[in-house]
Amino acid sequence: MSDNHLHEKNSVIDLEKDSTSRDGSVVIPGDKHGWLSHPLARSLLSWGVEERGIVPVPEVERMDTQYYKIFFVWFSMNFNILSFSTGTLGPIAFQLGLRDSCLVILFFNLLACALPAYLNTWGPRTGMRQMIQSRYSFGYFGIIIPAVLNLIGLCGFNILNGILGGQALASVSSNMSWDVGIVIISIIALLISFMGYRVLNWYERVAWFPVLIAFLVALGVGGKNLYNAQPAAPATAPGIFGFAAVIAGFVITYSAMASDFTMYYTPTVPRSKIFWYAYLGYIVPIVLLQCLGAAAVLASYTVPSWNAGYGTAGDIGGLLEAMLSPVGNFGKFLTVLLSLSVTGNIACTLYSMCFNFQVMIPAMSRVPRYVFSILGTVIALPLSIVGAHKFYTALTNFLSLIGYWGSAYGAILLVEHHYFRKGDFSTYDHSIWNVPGRLPWGAAAITAVILSFALIIPSMDQLWYAGPIGMISGDIGFEVAFPLAGLLYFPLRKLELRYQNTQY
């Protein structure tokens, strides 16, 4: 174990021995009469379980210099069958051909990945979880609304990943149901998330390699079939922008968890280094696998075994198992590896969910972080089982919707940081992170988001609702949300600062 890791472990344990208060001191759950004095809690800490919740990391304790780890965190999170299945929505839900699907995937991911990658660079400078940073724009109580929305989004991702992993695992055995497969996937992911930062980083560094082998074999034995896609009808604006909304929803919402994984890095790290590690960690796996998904689902109509595996229920696991079937039992083994690819995403999502629970209900900041990993699993598991047979409807609606608020949220953070705080990270004062009266009221941020929906709603084009603008142009809700929320925030924040009498 390196000196940096040893110091990190000891500093976490030392800091966790304090207790949360609002007098400006930096403190964390537990005291000598609390949970940390319990033998089980002390044992968990000694085993390397991270207990740190939403308390900022002091600058002297940000010592991790292995910056490349953030590339593998995002790469492994996205190098999985959820990325593959999202690509299939272009042809299936929006009737796009392979060329048009891939162009939408490429160009809108190039744009959408920039926001979460940039917010990754804030973690080393502030030492704060993403939702704690957001208190400096949305306020102590105002951030509860984004935290709730983010919890819904993160839980939704876990449900979708659980369904896909369970389907893929069950596809290799006629004796295993989807439900059993979902339970197995969820338990594995829970164990990884329970351990926390160091174990997560180790797992994400190695989890992608067997998945790469599986996809390379699938391409090797079935790649020739990918050229047999049926000709598609000309693309329409609603189809292009509808699929773009799905693509944006897939990646923009990482903005609300970006710095959760970079807050331990040394504050002197060049921001460009963190940005490019994170950006490549998003763009490379997402674009490659989404394009492969689009190609595979189009080819399935001309390959009988693929079509049978995919079925009428849209079984992504069955499609992958059929693609790997030419290599026999080894193909089944690779399908199992592909099913496990979602565990990295679920584990990291559970990790970030912990902090959203603590921000949503501040009193919960005294509860150890890993308790919320269990709670998140308890919530997502039954919903995954119930929703397993309506996967495509759930995936399309979910990814389209969450992009709206995530786009508005990101715009407000950028305006607050670059205009009102002049890009100065020293204005994110650690001594007030849990002091409501010294943080922004949050009225400006919340009002800007709410008012932006006056134009977002008419710009929507969903299966269950189409606004007057969206019916003509296609879904441009997330494109509207970003500039509109940012513009609205300018005057509202100026007004808020005048009445709050705060200067930076």
Disulfide bonds with the S-S distance in Angstrom:
none
